[in-house]
């Protein structure tokens, strides 16, 4: 069973529907992205479907989930008020509408509309950056998680700026006048997205989550590795992205080396937290356990390629054939594991916290089905493994298709578990989570402070 740590300022959180709305929309993009990805493995393609697939998963599922998580936990962890609840609602719909239109244009070939929908999406991301940035700005000092989140916001600004220029370039050539190639901008944009915005957020969140939910502390070599990562990783991302943008191989090699060294060190930190865990194993921790070997293997395989030619198109996300290892094995399993706690946590605080001491209430990990969680873990882990093997070794094309189907079924079960949790325990229905008005959000958020330590 899971605990709500007593040092969380749950009375500072936004209304329940604000983060849940982000997570539900993000899960919708996860399903859409996997469906499109499955069709591409079956050689059913239309337009720029692969590009739409990548954007639905990264900008849709991963980044919208990050938006919801930061909106929820920056106030909770930092003990401060969110700058604007109205902006936290508006940001989601701007990104959602923009991304759906953007993906639709890529699939249908209606590229003339890309700047419009791309601009809408970028406006939503900038609104998110402003809102969380103003929230962090109010703090007197910053811990390791808050510093990572601040850096991630900067990377969001850079990558969305390049992304809009790329969308505009489909209609009006932009880059010849800037003396850079479109290919170089694409590589820099992808680097800032995956290694900048997404992985910087992941590292910052795991410093908090991996210690909090294993009830352990960083000690010994962990402290030294954290110091290396805090300096080396952000500079590594900047050097790698800049080197790829201007074609500077030496700068990109230096950046790549710093990124790899930092991630290898962080995998040791995370592995030690899990090994020293003082609590029962949960779906959250079991998924984090996948991240450790996936991150290590990805980094080791990538070292020779980023050392020899970090500017090559097929090494943007690491060694050739390691895209699924990084995006699913590392980033995907972090998000899946975190959602297995954060969704029931938010619902529990709003639905059951004020009943403590008056009647029996369920624990957080009792809000979802353990059986479904075990099956989706097996399917997603097995499917990811098959896809990674199919990427690295010359297997028949049916191998990738089987892996894709396993991931699809596992994702459907995960979605089912999350939807059941919302339907069975949330004060709002699923449509209510998505479409509750701002005023209702405000009213539902006015709760008395709770003693979260009693929910252990």
N, C-alpha and C positions, 0 to 999 in steps of 0.2 A: 504494500500500500504506500501511497505517496503522502508527503507532508507539505504543508504550506509554511515555509520558513517564517519565523516570527518577526524578522527584521524588514519585511516588505511593507511598503506604505500603500496598502491596497485601497485606502480611501482617496489616494491621489489619482487613481486610474480613470480613464475616460469611460463613458457609458459602455455597457457590455456589447451593444450592437456595433460599435465602431470597429474594434479589432476583429470581431467575429465576421462582420461583413467583408473585410479584407480577406480573411481566410477562406470563406465560402467562395468568393469570386476567384481567388487564387486556385482553389481546388477545381473549379470549373475549367480554368485554363490548363491545369495539369491533365485533366481528362481529354480536353481538346487537343493538346499537344501530343499526348501519347497515341490518340487515334490517328492523327496525321502521320506521326512517326511510324506507326504500324503499316499504314498504306504505302509509305515510301519503301519499307523493307519488302513489300510485295510488288514493287515496281509499278504502283499505281500513283502517278504523279500528275500534277497540273500546275502550270506557271512556275513561280518560285516557291513551291510548296516546302522545300527543305528550309528555306529562310524563314518562312512563316512558322514552321515547326519549332525552330530554335527560339524565335521571339516569343511564342506562346509559352514555352517552358521557362525561359530565363526572365524575360520582362514580365510575363504574365504570372506564372505560378511562383517562381522564386522571389522576384522583386516585389510583387504585391504582398506576398507573405511577409517579407522584410518590412514593408511599409506598415502593415498591421502590427507586427511584433514591436517595432520601435515606438509606434504610437501608444501601445499598451505599456511597455516595460520601461521606457525612459522615465516617465513620471513615477512608476512603481519603484524601480531600483534607485532612482535619484532623489525621491522624496520631494518632487516639485510638481507644479501644475503644468499641464500641456498648454502651449501657447494659445492654440485656437482649435476648439472642437469642430467648428464649422469647416475650417480648412481640411481637417482630417477626413471629413465626409466628402467634400468636393474633390479632393485629390484623387480619391478612388475612382469616381465616375469619369473624371477626365482621362485617367490612364486607361480605364476599361474601354470606353468608347473609342479612344484613339487607337488602342491596340487591336480591337476587333476590326475597325476599319482598315488599319494598316495591314493586318494579316489577310483580310479579304482582298485588298488590292494586290498583294503579292500573289495570291492564289489565282485570282481572276485575270491578272495581267493589266488591270486598270491603274497603271503606274502614275498617271497624271494627278491622282488624288493623294499620292503618298505624302507630299509636304503638308497637306491639310491635316490628315490624320496623325502623321508624325508630330506635327506641331502641337496638336491637342494632347497627345501622350506626353510630350516633353513638358508642356505647361503643368500637367498633373504631377510629374516627378519634381519639377522645380518648386511647386507648392509644398510638397512633402519635405523637401530639403529645407525650405524656409521655415516651416512649422517646427520641425525637430531641431533645426539649428537655433532658432530663437529660444526653444525650451532649454537646450543645453547651455546657451549663452547666459542664462540666469543663474547657473550654478557657481558657487565660489571656488570650487576646485574639481578636478576630474580624476576618476579612477581608470583602471586599464580598459574596462569595457566602454566607458564614456569617451575615452580618447580614440578608441577604434571606431566608434560610431561617428564621431566628428570627422575622422579621416574618410570614412565611407561616404559621408554626405558630399565631401569634396570630389570624390571619384564619380559620384552620381552626376554632379554638375558637368564634369568634363566629358563623360561618356555620352550623356544625352545631347550635349552640344555637337559632338562629332556625329552622333546618330542622326540629328536633324539635317546636318550638312549632307550626309550620305543619302537621305531621303530626297532632299532638294536636288541632288546631283542626278537622280534618275530623270528629272524633268529639265533642269537647267544646269549644264556643266559648271561645276564650281571649282574643282581642284586644279585644272590647268593653270588658272590665274594665280593659284596659291603655291605653285611649283612643288606639289606633292601628288603622288599617284593615288587613285581611288583604292587600289589594293593595300597600300601602306596605311591609309586611313582606316580601312576595314580591320586590319590587324591591330592597330592601336585601339580602336573602339572596342574590339572583342577583349583585348587585354585589360582595359580599364573596367569593362563590365564584369568579367569572371573573376580576375585576380584582384581588381580594385574594389568595386562596390560590393560584390557578393561575398567573396572570401574574407575581406576585411571585416565585414559585419559578422560573418560566421565565427571568425577567430575571437572577436570581441565578446560575442554572446557566449561562446563556450568557456571563456575564462570565468564567467559568472555561473553558467548553468552546470558545468562539469564539477565545480567545487561545491556549489549549493546542493545539488541533488545526489552527490556521493558523500556529502558531509565530510569532506577532506579539505586540506589546505595545501597551497603550493609551498614546497620546502626543498632545501638542498639544490640539486641541479635544476629544478623547475625555475627557480628565481633567475639563474643565469640565462637559461634558454629564453625566458620571457623577455629579459632585457635585450637579448640579441634580436628577437622577433620584433619587438616594439620599434626598434630603430631600423633594422635591416629590411623588414617586409615592406613598409610604405615606400622607402627609397628604392627598393628593388622593383616594385610595380611602376613607379614613375620612370626609372631608367629603362625598364623593358619596354614600356609603352612609347616613350620618347624615341628610343633607339629604333623601334619598328616604324615609327612615323617618319623619321628623317633618314632612315637607311643607315644608321650608325651601328655596325655590327659589334664593335667593342663595347659600346654603352649598353646594348641589348644583352651581351654576354654577362656583363657585370650585374645588370638588373636581374637576369635569370638566375644567376648564382645566388644572389641575396634572397630571392623568392624561394628557391629550392632549399637553401640552408634553413631559412626561417620555418618553412612548412615541415621539414624533417624534425626540427627541434620541437615544434608544437605538437607533432604526433607523439613524441616522447612524453610531453606534459600530459596530453589527454590520456595516453595509455596508462601512465602512472596514476592518474586520478581514478580511472576505472579499476585498476588492480587493487588500489587501496580503499575502494568503496566500503562504506560502513552501513549501507542500506541494502534491502532486498533488490534483486534485479528487476527492472521494469522495461516495458517496451521502449521507453526513451533511452535507457542506458544500453540496451541490446543493439539498438540502431547506431548509437555512438560507437559501439565496439566494432562495427563494420568500418567506420570511418578511419580508424587507426591504421590497419593494414593497407586499406585502399590508398590513403594519403602517402604512406611510406613507399608502396610499390610504384605509384604514379611518379613520385619524385625520383626514385632510383632509375626508373626507365627513361625519364626525361633528361637526366644529367648529360649523357653524351650528345644528345641532339641539340640542346640549347647551348652546349659548349662549342659545337662545331658550326651550327648555322641556325641561330635563333630567329633569323628573318624569313625562314622558309615558310610558305603558306601552310604546309602540312604539319608544322610544329607549333602553330599558334597556341593550342591548348595543351601542349606537352608533346611527348613522343608520339609518332604516328600510331594510331590504333588505341589510344588511351582516352579518347573523348568520353566514352561511357564510364570508364573508371573514375574520371574526375567529376563529371557532371552528375552521374547517378550514385557512384560508390562513395564519393566524398560529400558533395553539396546536397544531393538528393536525400541521403540518409540522415544528414544533420537536420534538414527541414522536416522530414517525416518523424524523426524521433522527438523533435521539439514540439511539433503539433500534437503529438500524443500526450503531451503534458499541458501545453498552453491552452488548448481548446477546453478540455474539462476543467482546468484551473479557473479560467474566466467564468465559466458557467457556475462552478461550485461557489465561488465567492459571492456571486449575485443571487443565486438560488437558495443556497443552504447555509451560508455563514451566519445569518441572523437567527437560525434555528438552533444553533449550538447551545446546549444546556437546557433546551426545552423539549426536544425529541431526538430520536436517533437519526443521524444523517449519514449518508454514504461517504466513503473516502473518495478522493479525486480519481484514483485508478479503478474505482468501482463504477464509474459513469460510462465506461465503454466495455466492449466484449473482449476478454482476454483471449478467447478462442479465435475470434476473427483476427485479432492482432498477431497471434502466432502464425496463422495461415498466411496472412498478407506479408509477414516478414519472410517466411520461407519462399513464397512466390517471387517477391521483389528481389530478395537476395539471390535466388537461383536464376531468375531472368537476367539480372545484372551480370552475374557470373558468366552466363552463356553469351551475352552480348560482348563482354570483354574478351572472352576466348575467341569468339568469331572475328573480333577486330584484330587480334594479335596473330592469329594462325589461319592458314588457308583452309577454312571449313566450307562445306557446301552452303549455298545461299539459304537453304532451309534452316540452318543453325541460327542465323540472325532473326529469321521470322519466328522461330520457336521462342527465342529470348524475348522478342518484342511482345509476343502474346502473353508470356508469363508475367512480364512487367505490367501489361495492360490489365490482366485479371487481378494481380496483386494490388494495383492502384485502385481498381474498382472496389475491392474489398476494403481497402483503407478508406476510400470515400464513403462507403456504406457505414463503416464504424463511426466516422466523424458525424455523418448526417443523423444516424441513430442517436448519438450522444446529444446533439442539438435538439432533435425532435422529442426525445424522452425526458430531458432534464432542463432545457432552456425555458425561461419564462416567456420567450417569444417563439413563434413558429418560424420555419425556415423563410417563408416570404416576409415575415415580420422582421427577421434579422436583416434581410436585404433592403427592405423598403420602409422601415420605421422612420418617421419624421424626426427632424432635429429636436423639436420641442419635446417629443416623447423620450428621446435619448436623454435630454436634460433632466426630465422628471424622474426617469428610472435610475439616474446616477446619484440622486440625493439620498444616501444611506448613512446610517450611523457608523462610526468606526467599529471595527471588529478586532478581536484578539485572534489573529491567525494561528498562533501557536497551539490553540486548542484543537486544531484539525489534524494533529499528527496521528 
